[in-house]
Amino acid sequence: MGRIYLDNAATTPVFNQILQSLYTWGKEYFGNPSSIHSDGQKSRLLLEECRREIASVLNCDEEEIIFTSCATESNNTIIKGLAEKYPEKDEIIVSPIEHKSVLNPVKYLARKGYKVRFLPVDKNGTVDLEMLEKWISPKILLVSVIHGNNETGVLQDIDKVSKICREKECIFFSDTVQSFLKEDIPEIDFLSVSGHKIHAPKGIGFLKRNKNIEIEPLIHGGGQEFGLRSGTENIIYIKALKEAIRIWIENKDRYISHLKELKRYFVELIHKELPGEEVVSENVKTLPHIVSVIFSNIDAQTMIMALNSRGISVSSGSACSSGTPTPSHVLLAYGYSSEEALRAVRFSFSIFNTKEEIKKTVETIKNIKKDFNLFFF
């Protein structure tokens, strides 16, 4: 057995059939889609075909799909673009468990004078919708609630959030990077997707917008993507993104079933072989591919490095700067202490993982814990 990769919430390996096709697509579709000659129009036709097929997946109009480089760009475009367009609305409601590509643009606006309200989150990671109903009003610029959390996998009821926002005539945005294709996504005003989370290459993503709500572009230039994202479109990666979505949809039932079985098996083994270790948010609805475990008597960085040295790749929600880890803001919002948050490790699975890899991982964790406890205790 080679290396075991269990960090698929960070990024996924590209589908082999896409990797094998990139050269061919690059040779065939090299024209600039903004050019009016045949080579350019050949690329334009492909671009719009991809947009049309992706729009059909989300049951929205084609012009509501805007291609970007990734979800970070999409999130910044949505948040800052709305702020630029509607400066009279200077309040934002956001969950404290968002990805940093949402939280940091919001903090940027806060420094410019925006009032930011953070929705309370319970121990299981579920946002307080009663507080949302209490706070929300037409003067709010934006409500942002992530669909599936990237650290714990906890799913929010964004259908209910969307209904609350519609009743109050407030714009609703959700980061759907981890949930896209794995969970049903209701009709919402704005959402973001990154291709490299679903086995497409890095460097391609899109945002879905409500065409009846205007935003200011983040990038100015030639006016591509309906004037919202200037720059020559990355035709080859857009094609790759569309193909990754197609492959997912054609195999969705099998893929989701496999991910759920891997997760079930992993959690079962953790409880059996490592009793006392805490699986975060085990009793609420979560994504089928993400599990966060808070280990006792060993910090996340030590566990991650020990697993890596034994051929297993995982990660944590702790960010390292100059070698000093900081606790996950997500787990702190759940009510965990800093010390507990620093012991949390994220395991995220893909369709390419196997039960044999899961078993080997838990056996390895058990051995690491045994060695660590013998040495330090």
N, C-alpha and C positions, 0 to 999 in steps of 0.2 A: 504494500500500500504506500503510495506516494504522500506528498503533503496533503493535509486536509484543510480546506478553505471554508471557514464558517464566519465570514465577515461580509456577507452578501447585502446587508443593509447599507454598507459603505459603497460597494460597487460590485458588479457581477461580471463574470467572464462573457465575452461576446459569443453569440451563437456561431458555431462553426460554419454553417451555410452562409452566414453574412460575411464572415471573414474571407471565405473563399470567393465571394462575389464582389468584394470592394474594388479589386483591380479592374474587373470587367466593367463595372459601373463607371469607374473613373475614366476609362478609355472612351466609353460611349456617351456619357453625359458631362462633357467638359465645358459646354457653352454657358455663357452668362445668361440666366433666365430673363434679364432685363433687356437683352439685345433682340432686335427684331429680325435678324437673319435666321436661317433654318436651324443652325446649331443652337442658337439661343432659345428659339421657340421649342425645340425638342426638350431642352431642360425645363422650360416653362410648363410644358404639358405634364412632365413627370412631377414637378413641384405641386401643381394643382391636383393631380391625381392622388398624391400622398395626402394633401390637405383634406381632400374630399373623403378619403377612406378613414382618416383619423377622426374627422368630424362625425362620421356615421357611428363610430364607436361610442362617442359621447352624446349622440343624438342632438347635435347642435348644427348651426349654419357653418358653412365652410369659412366665411370671413371671420368667424369667432376663434379660429385656430391661428395663433401667431407663433411662428418658429423662432426659437432663441437658442442660445448655446447650452443652457442648463437651467435648472430650477432656481439657482441663486440669481441669475439674471432675470428670470421671470418674476420672482418674488420682489426684487428691487423695482422692476418696471411697474408692477401693479401698485405697490405701496406708495412709492414716490410719485408715480404718474397720477394717482388719484389725488394726492396731496397738492400737486401742482395745479390740477384742474379745478379743485374745489377748495380754495384757500379759506373760504368762510366757515368750513367745517374743521374745527381744530381739536376734536376729541377722537380717540381710538380705543376700542375694546379689543384686547388680545389675550389669549391664554399664555401663562408663563412657561408652558411646556413646548413652545414652538421650536423649530429648527433655528439655528443662529442666523440663517439667511433671511429669516422673518424678524426675529427679535432685534437684530442690529440696525436694519432700516427704520424700525419703529423707534429705537433709541436715538437714532439720528434725528428723527422728527421731534422727539421729546426735547432734544437740545435746542431745537428751533422754536420751542414754545408750545408744542402740542401737549395736551393733557392725555396721559395714557392710563387706562384702567386695566388691571390684570385680573382676569376671572379666577376666583378661588378654585382649587383642585383638591379632591379628597384623596385619601390614602391609596385608593385603587387607581388614581390617575384620571378620574372623570371630572370634567369641568362642571361648574355649578350653573345650570341653565336658569334656575330661579333668579340668580343674581343678574344674569344676562337680561332677563325680562325686566328686571328692576332698573337696570342702568341704561338700556338701549332707548334711543330716541332719534327722530329725524336729523338732529344736529350732529350725530355721530358720523364721522367720515367713513369708518370702516370697522367691521368686526372680522377678526382673524382667528380661526380655530383649526388647528391641524387635524386631518382626518385620522391617520394612523401614525402613532408616535414612532420616531426613528430609533429610539433607545429601548422602549419597553413594548412596543407593538400595540398599545392600548388604542382602541377605536372609539372615536366620539360620535355621537348621534348628530351628524351634520345635516341630516334631513330635517330634524327638529330645529336646529340652529337656523337653517335656511328659512323655514316657515316663520320663525320669530322675526327674522330680519325683514322678510317681505311684508309682514303685518305692520312693521314700524318704518317701512320705506327706507331701510338702511342697507348699504352694500355689504355683501358677505363674500369673503375670500377664504379658501382652504388650500393648504399645502397638501397635495395628494400624492406626493412622490412615492411613498412606501405602499400606498393602498391601490394605486392605479393598476387595473387588470386583476387584482386579487380580491377586491371588494366592489360592490355596486356603489356608484357615485351618483347621488341625486342631482337634479338641476340646481346649480348655484351660479352666482355672478362671475366669479373668477376662481381659477385653480391653476396649479403648476405641476409639471411632469418633467422628469429627467430620464433620458434614454438609457443611461448606463446602469440604472437600477433594474432594467428589464432585458438585459443582455444585448443592448445596442452599444455602439461605441460611446466613449466620453466625448463631450463637446457638442451634444445636440439635445434639445428639449423643446418644450412649447408651453405656452400659456393659453388657457381658454378664457375668453372674455365675453361678457354680455355686450352685444353689439350696440345696445341702446344706452350704454354708459360710457361716456368718453373719458379717456385718460391722455395725459401728455406723454410723449415718448421719452425714454431714458437716453436713447441714442439717436442723434440727428444726422442726416446725410441725404442719401438718394431717395428716401421715402419708400423703401421696400416694406413688405408685410403690412400693407394698408396704412403706411405712414407711421407705424408704431415700433418698427425695429429696422432701422436703416442698416445697410451693409449687404453685399452680395450673399445670397442664400447658400448654405452648405448643402448643395443638392445631393451629394453622395451619402452624407450622413442622414439627411432627411429620408432618403430612400431606405437606409439601414434601419432607421427608427420605425418606419412604416412596416418593414418586413418583420422586425422583432415583435411588433404589435400583432401582426397577422399570425405569426407562429404561436404566440401566446394564446390568442383567441381560438385557433384551431385545436389546441391541446389543453384548453383551460381546465376542464373538469379533471383531467388526469394530473395536471400540474398541481392544482390546488389540493387534490386528494393526497398526493405524494408529500407536499409540504406539511399538511396537517398531521400525517402519520409520522413524519420525522420529528415534528415538535412534540406530539404526544409521547413518542418513544423516549425522546430526550428527557422530558419532564419526569416521566415514569422512572427512568434510570437514576436521575438525580435524587429523587425521593427514596429510592430503594438502596442505592449505593452510598449516598451522602446525606443521610437523614439529618435534619436540622438546618440545612442550607435553605435560604429563602428564595423562592421563585417570585419575582415581582408581578403584581397584578394578575395573579393566577385565577381569580374568581370573577373576572369581567371579560367582556368580549375583546379579543385581540386579533392582530394579524396572524396569518398562519405560518410566518417564517421568522419571527423575532421572539427571543426569550432573553430576559435579563435575570441574572442570578446574583444575589448578595452572599458572598462567601464569608464564613466566620474565620477569624484569626489570620487572614491573609489579604493583603491589599490587591486591588485590581491590576496595578502595573506589574507587581511581582508575578501574579498568576498569568498574565498575558505573555510576559517574557519567558516564563517557564514553559508554557504551552508552545510558544514559537520555537524554542530550542529543541522541542520534541516533534516539530513538524506540523503544528496546528496553528492556524491564523484565526484570531478572534480580536475583539476590541472592547472598549468601554466608553462610557459617556464622559469620562474625565479628560479634560484638555490639558496637555502638557506645555508649559512654557519654561524654557531654561531648565528642564529636568524636574520642575516642580508641578505635580498634578493638582488640579483644582476639581472639586466635587461637581458632579453632574447637576446642572440647574434644574433638570427635569425631576430627578429624585428629591432634590431639596424642596421643590414645589409640592411633591407628594407628601412631604412631612418627615422624610428621613433625615437623620443627622448627617453632618459632613463626613463623619467617620464611617458611617454605613454606606453613604454614597460612594466613597472612595474604595469600597470593597465590591462594587457592582461590575460584573462582566457581561457583555452582550454577546450572545450567540445568534447568528442569523444564517438561515439555510437557503439553498437554491434547489432547483429541480435536478441539478447534477450531483447533489449529495446523496449518500446512501446510509442505510441503517447500520451497516458495518462501520462507517466513519463515525457515526454517533456513538456507537458502543465503544470504539477505540478512544474517542474523546473523553467520555465519562471515566473510563478506566485510567486514562492518563491524569485526569484531574484528581482522582482518588489517590493515585501514587504521589502526585505533587503535594497534596495536602498531608499525606502520611510523612513524607520526607521533611516537609516544612515544619510540622509539629514536633517531630523528633529532634530536629536541629535547634529550634528556637524555644521549645517548651520542654 
